[in-house]
Amino acid sequence: MTNIKMLPAILLGFSLVIASFTSDVWLETGIIIKNAEARAGRAISRGSVAGVAHRSTRRSIRRTGIYISTLPVGCVQTVIDGTVLYQCDTTYYQNDGGQYYEVNVD
């Protein structure tokens, strides 16, 4: 005869087996997910092809310790990843109030 203390564990195991046959995906961690796919408008989700492309094309903009008070002649304003920068030949600057600091764009 089965011990009454084992009954909750047996019922849980039985329900998980039934759920695995009726769900779309059974993950290795034991979590059941219905309809696991990337959704439109969620480009950064892990399984999304668009998210992978977006992460691989994102550029990083990092400040250097170099500040200048005025931009050199011939600089062109440009926008990279939503950030306004000034391109002067191969050097980029970002406005910081009354001065500009040099940035590295990778």
Beta strands, then each sheet from edge to edge (+ up, - down):
strand 1: 25-26
strand 2: 32-33
strand 3: 61-68
strand 4: 76-80
strand 5: 83-88
strand 6: 91-96
strand 7: 99-105
sheet 1: 1+ 2-
sheet 2: 3+ 7- 6+ 5- 4+
end
